[in-house]
Every structure is written in C-alpha cells, then in structure tokens.
Amino acid sequence: MADGSERTERAAEDSAGAENGNRPEEELQVHTDLALEARESVLGEAEGIPGIRIEEAFHQKSGVKVTKVEITDERGEEAIGKPMGIYITLEAEQMAAPDEGSHREISEELSFYIKELLESFGDPRAILAVGLGNHEVTSDSLGPRVLDNLKITRHLYESRREKGILISGIIPGVMAQTGMETAEIVRGIVRETKPDAVVVIDALAARSVSRLAATIQLSNTGIQPGSGVGNHRNSLTLESLGVPVIAIGVPTVVAAAAIVYDTVDALAELLEAAGASFAADAVEGMRMEERYQMVRELIEPRFGPMFVTPGNIDEKIKLLSYTISEGINLAFCPRE
C-alpha cells in the first residue's frame, strides 16, 4: 500500500451547478454502473453537484488512480441516479496486463479499500462471498472466477472464530440455470449461515471503452444483478438481506450505441477536413441527447440493443479475477 507521501489528494464538497439536484437539459443518459461515470455524464469532472463529495488520489508505487464518490443526500441520488453511499474506483492502465508485480500491488490497494468499507460496518468476523454471473459466458464470468480462487475458511475456523475471519462462498448462477432469483438464493443462505456481511462480485457495464477491464469499483450500497445490460432483478442490499453488502465490480461491456456516439465528434472533424463543412456543422450543432438518440435509431432497429466486450476478454477476466480474489484474501487473512 502506498504511503501518504506518494499521494496527491483533493477533497471538495460539490456545491455548484445542477441547482436543486436537477439534471441539465443536455444530459446524456447512457447507462453505466460506475458512479464516477454517472457523475461525469451530468456535469463533467470540473463541475460540482450538491450532495456529492469527491476525493482523488494517485498512488505512485502501484500506478493506481483512486476516486471516491460519496453520495451524501437525496440531491446527489437524484442527480446521478445512484443510491446514497460510498463508491471507490480504482483505475490503472496495467490492471489487465500480464504483469505479476503490478497485480500484487493492485491487490494490496484493493485489500486496503475493502477493509476500509467493511470497518464502516463495525468488525464483521463472518463473510459470505457471492460470485454473480454465468461461468459459461466469458464477459459475465468474473464473479464465479473470483470465487474459484478465493480462500474459503468457514469450515476450518467455524469453531475457532478468534483465529480469523470466516469466509464462505456461493456461486448462485443465473435464473436460466436455476429458475430462481439470485436474491432468493442469497437470502436463504444468509438466513441459514448468518454472516456479518456479504461481499458481492459482479461484471459491470461502463460508459467509456477506456474503462473496460481497467477499472475496479467498490461500494457499500449493494448491487442489482443484471442492471448493466437492462436485466433488472431483485437487489442485494442491506435492506433486502438484513446484513451490510459490499459490492466489487469490473466493467466488461459497453453499449454499442455509446461507442458509436463517441465517434460523432471524430466524424465531424473528418467531414470538415474533407470539405463537407455543412454536414460537420449539422453534427456539431446537435445536442448531446439528440446525437445519442440518432445513433440508437440507426443501430437498434436493425440489430437491437447491443453490448460490446473486448476481443481478449477471456485473458483479461482471468487476470482480473485473480487480482480481485487476492485482494479479498489479503483483506480477510487469518488473524494470529
């Protein structure tokens, strides 16, 4: 873990713009599971939003940029469409690169923030880890693969809790495999095994291609399985399970329409360079939501809603699942 001298931090109360929590008329509403991107899409990084507090740090040793978005009241909830709580985003270009050294450092960073979130709930000594997703679909297999590498200790230490945190784990599968809601399965397990907290791992959807497999988000607000691709299911939260829930996720897909949208400015530049300034002016003069709607109308009637994942996602998932499992293992190592 990098020490304080290696960090440059900014902590500021977002108090300007988005008056009364209302979203700007030209807000681009593209789904993202990342609180950081949701905030950026409302006003941009330089602007403030009431009810949201931001802290940023860059850890020189690990090369990880950490952004903490804390939604403190209903104004923040309304502004970016995320529930109140803490969202911590770790970003690093080398996150999914085959480099053992950097992955150890990222795991240590992850471990630090997992413990920080859990400590806000007291001193949980029994943890249920839940690996959401489908083992058979690579871009959705992050959760199950993390559980494959996790050190499960509940059966070893159950009668000797003073030796360490008890870790149990479950891969509940998806409804098409089980015929049951994930929340139903997890609620039953929580009721029987009585963990102090639940850690849920899942694949997410991003707004930006650059954040695919290069970002880890942690939050203390729980998770809604399937929401990233519009498949809204029962949530896994403190309210639904009766115990605190920490969510860990990595964006592995992005909407195809969002990718095409990102090329609109480049297209306008090409049109202008080619002498088609009239067409370029027409594109540049469109409001953000008009551009995005135009892209959707071009793509979705022909292909339906599409989500895109990187071509080498199998290798990235393999590396990231190991990094995350090591981060969890480090956070919950037995206490001697």
Salt bridges, closest charged atoms under 4 A:
GLU9 OE2 - ARG7 NH1 3.49
ASP14 OD2 - ARG39 NE 3.17
GLU25 OE2 - ARG287 NH1 2.72
GLU27 OE2 - ARG23 NH1 2.74
ASP33 OD1 - HIS31 NE2 3.01
GLU37 OE2 - ARG211 NH1 3.29
GLU40 OE2 - ARG211 NH2 3.09
GLU56 OE2 - ARG10 NH2 2.89
ASP73 OD2 - ARG75 NH2 2.96
GLU91 OE1 - ARG211 NE 2.97
GLU108 OE2 - ARG104 NE 3.40
GLU109 OE1 - HIS59 ND1 2.65
GLU116 OE2 - LYS68 NZ 2.91
ASP123 OD1 - ARG335 NH2 3.55
ASP148 OD2 - HIS135 NE2 2.90
GLU158 OE2 - ARG154 NH2 3.30
GLU181 OE2 - ARG233 NH1 3.87
ASP196 OD2 - ARG161 NH2 3.43
ASP262 OD1 - ARG207 NH2 3.12
ASP265 OD1 - ARG291 NH1 2.57
GLU289 OE2 - ARG287 NH2 3.03
GLU290 OE2 - ARG287 NE 3.57
GLU300 OE2 - ARG296 NE 3.18
